[in-house]
């Protein structure tokens, strides 16, 4: 057995053991690590047993979680609006199995969304402090660093298709996912935390930026810029000077890493968003035509055609020159995917979840001006930027199943709950420390 495979086994089972022996959070860390390493996608994976590594890690983490007492005064999981919206969306997708065009793909999506509900629960229960949220963001950065290293080693492998793991094996999805890691790293660098965490994020940053460049993804670049604007707007006042220094270094790094093919690809962004005139390349023009098809399909099928149902229907609507070699055409827009495949009910639920996220972020925007909430404001900026990347990237690529969105929604839920408890949940104050009648704000703040 290769040393890499042996090391994976040791770390995997070691993490699961720590989940029971020390704290369930190690089960979550193991799950996130498996998402990035994903043995079936690596050359040494054939040397390992054929098991669902991520599923095992998630189940063990949930079992270990049973002995963790809930935080006093924290809302129950099932009382949270985003939880009910995700459950409602999942239930609707299960119901669609009765009439979906592609029953196999529909069942796969139903199972995946059910897994996401359980993952949401796991993250909400475990992310109960600013330290834990920082840890999750740091594991995310380390995972993106690993993908960045694989990209560095595969510099001559084209647009990086196949470099990532489940759900991020395609270049656009890989670049979008790693873009979210950039903003997680940016916050951890700007926040005055542990020096080795900041150093690791600094080292990881150019490798992550290189993924965005090597992927040559127009949608990912636009998404990255949108995330940057959101991060800039929500950043705490205390981060201002260091933020601009870091932004300047980031621009310099992209300018250095960018190659001719990348800049040529980016130069076509304006054409790709101009419609489907003769001046637009075939790929961009086909997306505009497919968007019209999806609107027609939604009008004809208000309850949706089921997951990936647009592929067989596209043969009936699109000219042959716009079809893929397999004879169909898949969606390239998250929102039109939901509208056409999950129908009006699914679109309403999905839209409500997005509105909840937007409202929650907007409600917490003033934290950036409160010195006592600097840490939380930085976390809000990072998570909001992650969601912005997925939301804007979804305009050009179908990211309905992108797992990083669930991570970000779960982290935003934890932040939203913590912010609502800011002046109501108190802990005993140690002797000699200022407090109100022997109490002080809960541990998330300060």
C-alpha positions, -999 to 999 in steps of 0.1 A, spaced: 0 0 0 13 35 -9 24 57 20 -2 83 9 -30 58 12 -17 46 46 -15 81 59 -51 88 48 -63 57 67 -44 68 98 -58 104 97 -93 93 88 -97 67 116 -77 90 140 -102 118 134 -132 95 140 -116 83 172 -110 118 184 -147 126 177 -157 101 204 -127 105 227 -124 143 228 -151 163 208 -175 157 179 -159 186 161 -132 162 150 -158 143 131 -168 174 112 -131 182 104 -127 146 91 -158 150 69 -145 182 54 -110 167 49 -125 137 31 -145 161 8 -112 175 -4 -90 145 -5 -117 122 -19 -98 89 -23 -118 77 -54 -105 108 -73 -68 101 -64 -44 76 -79 -39 59 -46 -76 55 -40 -77 21 -57 -56 7 -29 -83 15 -3 -116 -3 5 -146 9 -16 -166 26 11 -184 59 14 -157 78 33 -176 110 37 -208 92 47 -190 73 74 -174 105 87 -208 122 88 -225 93 106 -197 91 132 -199 128 138 -237 127 143 -233 98 167 -206 116 187 -228 147 187 -254 129 208 -234 134 240 -228 171 233 -252 193 254 -270 221 236 -260 257 242 -284 272 267 -308 297 252 -298 289 216 -328 283 193 -335 247 184 -325 235 149 -360 230 137 -371 265 148 -349 282 122 -363 296 90 -335 284 67 -338 249 81 -375 247 73 -369 262 38 -342 236 31 -364 208 44 -393 220 23 -372 222 -8 -359 187 -1 -394 173 5 -406 189 -28 -377 172 -47 -387 139 -31 -423 144 -42 -411 151 -78 -399 116 -81 -435 107 -90 -432 125 -124 -396 134 -130 -383 126 -165 -351 111 -153 -360 91 -122 -324 80 -115 -310 116 -114 -340 128 -95 -335 101 -68 -298 111 -66 -307 147 -60 -333 137 -34 -307 117 -15 -281 144 -18 -304 171 -4 -313 149 25 -277 145 32 -274 183 31 -301 187 58 -282 164 81 -249 182 73 -267 215 81 -277 201 115 -242 189 122 -226 222 114 -252 243 133 -248 222 164 -210 223 163 -204 258 152 -214 274 185 -185 298 191 -163 321 171 -134 298 176 -152 269 161 -164 290 131 -128 301 125 -117 264 127 -142 254 100 -131 283 78 -95 273 83 -102 237 73 -119 250 42 -88 271 34 -65 241 39 -87 220 16 -86 247 -11 -48 249 -5 -47 212 -13 -66 218 -45 -43 246 -53 -13 223 -49 -29 197 -72 -35 225 -97 1 236 -95 12 201 -102 -12 198 -131 -2 231 -147 -3 215 -182 -36 197 -178 -58 221 -197 -87 238 -178 -84 216 -147 -113 193 -154 -109 163 -131 -86 180 -106 -112 184 -79 -134 159 -62 -172 153 -60 -191 182 -73 -160 202 -81 -144 180 -108 -153 205 -135 -131 236 -140 -159 262 -134 -171 245 -102 -135 241 -90 -127 278 -95 -160 289 -78 -154 267 -48 -118 278 -44 -129 314 -47 -149 310 -15 -117 298 2 -99 330 -8 -123 351 12 -122 327 42 -84 330 41 -86 368 37 -106 371 69 -83 347 88 -53 368 76 -69 401 86 -81 388 120 -55 391 147 -56 354 156 -30 327 159 2 335 139 5 301 123 -30 302 110 -24 336 94 9 323 80 -7 292 65 -34 313 49 -8 336 34 10 307 19 -22 292 6 -35 324 -10 -13 324 -42 -21 287 -48 -58 294 -46 -56 324 -69 -37 303 -93 -67 278 -95 -89 307 -106 -64 317 -133 -57 282 -145 -95 273 -147 -100 301 -172 -136 304 -160 -154 336 -169 -182 329 -145 -158 322 -117 -139 355 -123 -172 375 -122 -182 356 -90 -148 363 -75 -151 400 -82 -187 400 -67 -174 383 -36 -146 409 -33 -171 437 -35 -192 421 -7 -162 415 14 -150 451 9 -184 465 19 -188 443 50 -153 443 63 -148 457 99 -134 492 102 -104 478 120 -94 458 89 -94 487 65 -57 495 61 -46 459 60 -74 450 36 -62 474 10 -26 462 14 -38 426 9 -60 436 -21 -31 452 -38 -9 421 -33 -38 400 -46 -41 420 -78 -3 418 -83 -4 380 -78 -32 376 -104 -13 398 -128 18 377 -123 0 343 -125 -22 353 -155 -12 339 -188 -22 347 -224 -50 321 -225 -65 334 -193 -66 371 -204 -80 362 -238 -107 342 -221 -115 371 -197 -116 395 -226 -147 377 -239 -168 383 -208 -185 414 -223 -193 394 -255 -206 365 -234 -231 387 -216 -242 407 -247 -268 382 -259 -267 357 -288 -257 379 -317 -233 367 -344 -204 384 -326 -207 361 -296 -190 327 -295 -211 296 -299 -208 286 -262 -221 319 -249 -248 321 -276 -261 286 -268 -265 296 -231 -288 325 -241 -309 303 -263 -310 275 -237 -322 301 -211 -352 309 -234 -359 272 -237 -359 268 -199 -384 296 -195 -406 279 -221 -402 245 -203 -412 262 -170 -443 277 -186 -453 243 -200 -445 224 -168 -452 246 -137 -445 217 -114 -411 211 -130 -397 183 -151 -373 169 -124 -336 170 -120 -317 170 -153 -350 168 -171 -339 197 -193 -314 175 -210 -338 152 -229 -362 181 -235 -335 203 -250 -335 180 -281 -370 192 -288 -363 229 -285 -327 235 -296 -311 234 -331 -288 205 -335 -257 227 -336 -263 237 -300 -266 202 -287 -237 183 -270 -221 152 -285 -244 131 -263 -274 147 -280 -287 170 -252 -278 202 -234 -277 207 -197 -285 239 -178 -259 266 -173 -279 287 -148 -288 278 -112 -319 299 -111 -333 287 -144 -324 251 -134 -346 255 -103 -374 272 -123 -375 246 -151 -366 214 -132 -381 221 -97 -409 242 -110 -427 272 -95 -429 256 -60 -393 248 -59 -383 283 -73 -404 300 -46 -388 280 -18 -353 284 -32 -359 322 -37 -372 324 -1 -339 308 12 -319 333 -8 -339 362 5 -334 350 41 -297 350 35 -297 384 20 -319 398 48 -297 382 75 -265 397 60 -281 431 56 -293 430 93 -257 423 104 -240 449 82 -236 475 110 -215 451 130 -185 464 110 -187 497 128 -189 482 163 -154 477 178 -167 451 203 -180 430 174 -150 432 151 -145 394 150 -181 387 142 -182 414 115 -152 398 99 -168 364 99 -200 379 84 -179 395 57 -162 362 48 -194 341 48 -214 367 29 -186 368 3 -187 330 0 -224 332 -7 -220 360 -32 -195 339 -51 -219 310 -54 -249 333 -62 -232 352 -90 -213 322 -103 -247 305 -105 -257 329 -133 -234 311 -157 -231 276 -143 -256 253 -125 -245 252 -89 -277 238 -74 -258 209 -59 -227 229 -48 -220 218 -13 -201 249 -3 -234 268 -4 -247 246 24 -216 252 44 -220 290 40 -257 289 48 -251 269 79 -223 293 91 -245 323 83 -273 307 104 -249 303 133 -238 339 130 -274 352 127 -285 333 158 -254 346 177 -261 381 167 -297 379 178 -285 366 212 -259 393 215 -276 412 242 -298 385 257 -276 355 264 -252 360 293 -226 339 310 -212 342 346 -185 368 348 -152 358 365 -144 378 397 -128 411 390 -141 414 354 -166 440 345 -202 427 339 -238 434 346 -248 420 379 -221 394 376 -228 386 340 -211 393 307 -220 389 270 -219 353 257 -185 340 245 -191 348 208 -185 385 214 -156 407 225 
